[in-house]
Amino acid sequence: MGRKFEVAVGGRSLRVCVSAVDEAWELWICDATHRLALGQRIEIDDAVVAYRQGHDPVAAAGRLLASQLEQGSLALQTSTPPEPCPRH
């Protein structure tokens, strides 16, 4: 099970889902079944350094993206057709 950060945007339920990819973590903004936009990519090496210093960059990035979505300061530019979200 992957990490998810729930967020409500204008009556719409969205999630920031974390996916492991080659040498990185990707944070995707998803609706109930599809990936809508890539929010951020965190390199594994950078994450390991941060974890050793007591920080969780994936959680921090997920909370930041969720907050930006709630505040309307992050515009979603979706690709068509959206990809299925593997976390749902």
PyMOL commands that set and color helices and strands:
alter all, ss='L'
color gray80, all
select helices_A, chain A and resi 44-52+57-71
alter helices_A, ss='H'
color red, helices_A
select strands_A, chain A and resi 4-9+12-21+24-30+34-43+83-84
alter strands_A, ss='S'
color yellow, strands_A
deselect
rebuild
show_as cartoon
